[in-house]
């Protein structure tokens, strides 16, 4: 049995691969860029509205949830296209299900944002109106 020694260099290399994937997603995936803009807006709104620690946890988890689903969807789509470039109804099903995961994560993130931000925005608006 081969001995697995910890290698700091190998750990650093794994980060290089991860950032390479992030760069690829940014350059090639329109929806990834849309999610990035939405995440930045949510973070800025969180800062401006001074949300609580628990609300930060929910916002950051929602952002991460969407990004993970989007990246896994992208990986699955690329792998499926590589394995079977021609139209295949089974591949289509897989892609559709993966896209549904992104949609559900995005809707979930939107609902979390609405639950957190709407009362604060209404309160802020009422303060300036009255």
Residue frames as qw, qx, qy, qz and C-alpha x, y, z in Angstrom:
[[0.000, 0.890, 0.456, 0.000, 0.00, 0.00, 0.00],
 [0.409, 0.492, -0.023, 0.768, 1.40, 3.41, -0.99],
 [0.346, -0.501, -0.444, 0.658, 2.08, 5.88, 1.76],
 [0.127, 0.826, 0.348, 0.424, 0.19, 9.17, 1.38],
 [0.451, -0.274, -0.246, 0.813, 2.41, 11.95, 2.61],
 [0.082, 0.905, 0.326, -0.261, 0.99, 15.41, 3.09],
 [0.524, 0.146, 0.266, 0.796, 2.33, 17.78, 0.48],
 [0.006, 0.690, 0.233, -0.686, 1.94, 21.51, 0.94],
 [0.010, 0.307, -0.545, -0.780, 2.85, 21.96, -2.72],
 [0.051, -0.293, -0.895, -0.333, 0.03, 19.60, -3.78],
 [0.039, -0.690, -0.615, 0.381, -2.43, 21.55, -1.59],
 [0.003, 0.601, -0.106, -0.792, -1.36, 24.81, -3.22],
 [0.011, 0.074, -0.765, -0.639, -1.72, 23.20, -6.64],
 [0.007, 0.511, 0.859, 0.015, -5.30, 22.21, -5.79],
 [0.026, 0.741, 0.292, -0.605, -6.07, 25.88, -5.11],
 [0.016, -0.388, 0.503, 0.772, -4.58, 26.74, -8.49],
 [0.004, -0.225, -0.896, -0.383, -6.95, 24.26, -10.16],
 [0.011, -0.670, -0.684, 0.287, -9.93, 25.67, -8.24],
 [0.018, 0.695, 0.015, -0.719, -9.11, 29.25, -9.24],
 [0.032, -0.163, 0.721, 0.673, -8.64, 28.10, -12.82],
 [0.001, 0.461, 0.877, 0.136, -12.17, 26.67, -12.71],
 [0.027, -0.745, -0.404, 0.530, -13.45, 29.94, -11.26],
 [0.027, -0.497, 0.356, 0.791, -11.77, 31.86, -14.08],
 [0.017, 0.106, 0.862, 0.495, -13.28, 29.51, -16.67],
 [0.003, 0.633, 0.761, -0.145, -16.76, 29.89, -15.16],
 [0.022, -0.718, -0.128, 0.684, -16.41, 33.69, -15.19],
 [0.007, -0.397, 0.540, 0.742, -15.20, 33.78, -18.79],
 [0.126, -0.025, -0.869, -0.477, -17.55, 31.20, -20.29],
 [0.159, -0.495, -0.853, 0.049, -20.75, 31.15, -18.24],
 [0.111, -0.497, -0.179, -0.842, -23.13, 34.09, -18.57],
 [0.643, -0.615, -0.361, -0.281, -25.29, 32.88, -15.67],
 [0.715, -0.269, -0.331, 0.554, -22.25, 32.69, -13.40],
 [0.239, 0.191, -0.035, 0.952, -21.59, 36.38, -14.03],
 [0.414, -0.553, -0.312, -0.653, -25.26, 37.17, -13.33],
 [0.761, -0.507, -0.395, 0.086, -25.00, 35.29, -10.03],
 [0.566, -0.051, -0.227, 0.790, -21.82, 37.22, -9.18],
 [0.051, -0.387, -0.096, -0.916, -23.61, 40.53, -9.72],
 [0.631, -0.558, -0.361, -0.401, -26.56, 39.35, -7.59],
 [0.767, -0.328, -0.385, 0.395, -24.14, 38.22, -4.85],
 [0.354, 0.124, -0.137, 0.917, -22.35, 41.58, -4.84],
 [0.302, -0.490, -0.212, -0.790, -25.68, 43.39, -4.63],
 [0.748, -0.511, -0.405, -0.122, -26.80, 41.18, -1.73],
 [0.678, -0.189, -0.321, 0.634, -23.52, 41.74, 0.13],
 [0.139, 0.268, -0.014, 0.953, -23.68, 45.51, -0.40],
 [0.503, -0.533, -0.298, -0.612, -27.30, 45.61, 0.75],
 [0.783, -0.398, -0.441, 0.185, -26.34, 43.53, 3.79],
 [0.490, -0.025, -0.245, 0.836, -23.62, 46.04, 4.71],
 [0.097, -0.360, -0.123, -0.920, -25.86, 49.07, 4.16],
 [0.634, -0.486, -0.308, -0.517, -28.75, 47.59, 6.15],
 [0.120, -0.496, 0.704, -0.494, -26.50, 46.36, 8.99],
 [0.846, -0.155, -0.380, -0.341, -27.98, 42.86, 9.04],
 [0.683, -0.583, 0.389, -0.206, -27.42, 40.61, 12.05],
 [0.157, -0.474, 0.858, 0.121, -24.86, 37.82, 12.28],
 [0.546, 0.197, 0.804, -0.125, -27.58, 35.20, 11.76],
 [0.570, 0.747, 0.182, -0.289, -28.84, 37.06, 8.72],
 [0.139, 0.744, -0.597, -0.264, -25.28, 37.22, 7.35],
 [0.389, -0.185, 0.902, 0.029, -25.05, 33.46, 7.77],
 [0.607, 0.495, 0.592, -0.191, -28.26, 32.99, 5.79],
 [0.425, 0.847, -0.118, -0.297, -27.19, 35.43, 3.02],
 [0.001, 0.649, -0.735, -0.197, -23.71, 33.92, 2.66],
 [0.487, 0.001, 0.873, -0.035, -25.06, 30.38, 2.71],
 [0.611, 0.643, 0.387, -0.252, -27.62, 31.27, 0.03],
 [0.302, 0.829, -0.380, -0.279, -24.91, 32.84, -2.14],
 [0.187, -0.450, 0.868, 0.100, -22.67, 29.80, -1.72],
 [0.605, 0.247, 0.733, -0.192, -25.59, 27.45, -2.43],
 [0.594, 0.752, 0.100, -0.269, -26.31, 29.17, -5.76],
 [0.174, 0.764, -0.590, -0.195, -22.63, 29.21, -6.78],
 [0.382, -0.247, 0.890, -0.006, -22.15, 25.52, -5.93],
 [0.654, 0.437, 0.590, -0.183, -25.24, 24.53, -7.92],
 [0.473, 0.833, -0.114, -0.263, -24.21, 26.72, -10.86],
 [0.016, 0.670, -0.727, -0.149, -20.68, 25.31, -10.93],
 [0.483, -0.043, 0.873, -0.053, -21.84, 21.70, -10.63],
 [0.640, 0.625, 0.367, -0.255, -24.39, 22.32, -13.39],
 [0.332, 0.830, -0.375, -0.247, -21.65, 23.77, -15.60],
 [0.204, -0.461, 0.860, 0.077, -19.35, 20.81, -14.90],
 [0.596, 0.217, 0.760, -0.140, -22.10, 18.30, -15.66],
 [0.588, 0.747, 0.138, -0.280, -23.08, 20.08, -18.88],
 [0.194, 0.769, -0.571, -0.210, -19.48, 20.21, -20.09],
 [0.343, -0.262, 0.902, 0.000, -18.89, 16.57, -19.24],
 [0.641, 0.414, 0.607, -0.222, -22.12, 15.51, -20.95],
 [0.508, 0.810, -0.098, -0.275, -21.26, 17.49, -24.09],
 [0.005, -0.644, 0.750, 0.150, -17.80, 15.94, -24.14],
 [0.440, -0.059, 0.893, -0.076, -19.10, 12.40, -23.74],
 [0.378, 0.494, 0.769, 0.147, -22.02, 12.76, -26.14],
 [0.068, -0.252, 0.151, 0.953, -21.82, 15.81, -28.45],
 [0.232, -0.242, -0.658, -0.675, -24.89, 14.80, -30.46],
 [0.551, -0.296, 0.105, -0.773, -28.44, 15.24, -29.16],
 [0.387, -0.063, -0.913, 0.110, -29.37, 12.54, -26.70],
 [0.506, -0.611, -0.298, -0.531, -32.66, 12.51, -24.73],
 [0.780, -0.442, -0.360, 0.258, -30.97, 10.99, -21.66],
 [0.473, 0.027, -0.133, 0.871, -28.28, 13.68, -21.65],
 [0.157, -0.508, -0.221, -0.817, -31.02, 16.31, -22.04],
 [0.671, -0.609, -0.390, -0.165, -32.78, 14.93, -18.94],
 [0.706, -0.287, -0.273, 0.587, -29.56, 15.13, -16.92],
 [0.265, 0.205, 0.033, 0.942, -28.92, 18.70, -18.05],
 [0.353, -0.584, -0.337, -0.648, -32.50, 19.72, -17.32],
 [0.725, -0.567, -0.381, 0.092, -32.36, 18.27, -13.81],
 [0.591, -0.156, -0.163, 0.774, -29.04, 20.02, -13.11],
 [0.037, 0.374, 0.172, 0.911, -30.49, 23.29, -14.42],
 [0.541, -0.640, -0.416, -0.352, -33.46, 22.78, -12.10],
 [0.693, -0.409, -0.342, 0.485, -31.05, 22.55, -9.15],
 [0.309, 0.072, -0.001, 0.948, -29.67, 25.98, -10.10],
 [0.262, -0.507, -0.358, -0.739, -33.17, 27.38, -10.45],
 [0.661, -0.602, -0.446, -0.037, -34.26, 26.03, -7.05],
 [0.605, -0.289, -0.246, 0.700, -31.12, 27.37, -5.38],
 [0.143, 0.234, 0.144, 0.951, -31.66, 30.77, -7.00],
 [0.437, -0.591, -0.408, -0.542, -35.31, 30.92, -5.93],
 [0.706, -0.506, -0.414, 0.273, -34.29, 29.87, -2.42],
 [0.464, -0.095, -0.114, 0.873, -31.66, 32.63, -2.31],
 [0.096, -0.418, -0.281, -0.858, -34.19, 35.16, -3.58],
 [0.586, -0.621, -0.449, -0.263, -36.70, 34.16, -0.88],
 [0.662, -0.388, -0.317, 0.558, -34.02, 34.40, 1.81],
 [0.274, 0.112, 0.055, 0.954, -33.12, 37.85, 0.51],
 [0.299, -0.535, -0.380, -0.693, -36.74, 38.94, 0.50],
 [0.668, -0.585, -0.458, 0.043, -37.29, 37.69, 4.06],
 [0.599, -0.333, -0.198, 0.701, -34.23, 39.52, 5.33],
 [0.261, 0.030, 0.151, 0.953, -34.21, 42.71, 3.27],
 [0.144, -0.585, -0.560, -0.568, -37.89, 43.56, 2.75],
 [0.449, -0.779, -0.421, 0.119, -38.74, 44.43, 6.38],
 [0.504, -0.433, 0.000, 0.747, -35.53, 46.46, 6.70],
 [0.194, 0.187, 0.419, 0.867, -36.18, 48.33, 3.45],
 [0.247, -0.708, -0.556, -0.359, -39.80, 49.04, 4.43],
 [0.519, -0.702, -0.295, 0.387, -38.67, 50.29, 7.83],
 [0.427, -0.215, 0.177, 0.860, -36.03, 52.49, 6.20],
 [0.042, 0.419, 0.520, 0.743, -38.54, 53.88, 3.69],
 [0.362, -0.767, -0.514, -0.128, -41.07, 54.62, 6.42],
 [0.525, -0.540, -0.163, 0.637, -38.42, 56.43, 8.44],
 [0.265, -0.080, 0.289, 0.916, -37.72, 58.78, 5.54],
 [0.116, -0.523, -0.609, -0.584, -41.38, 59.27, 4.60],
 [0.464, -0.787, -0.375, -0.160, -42.64, 60.09, 8.10]]
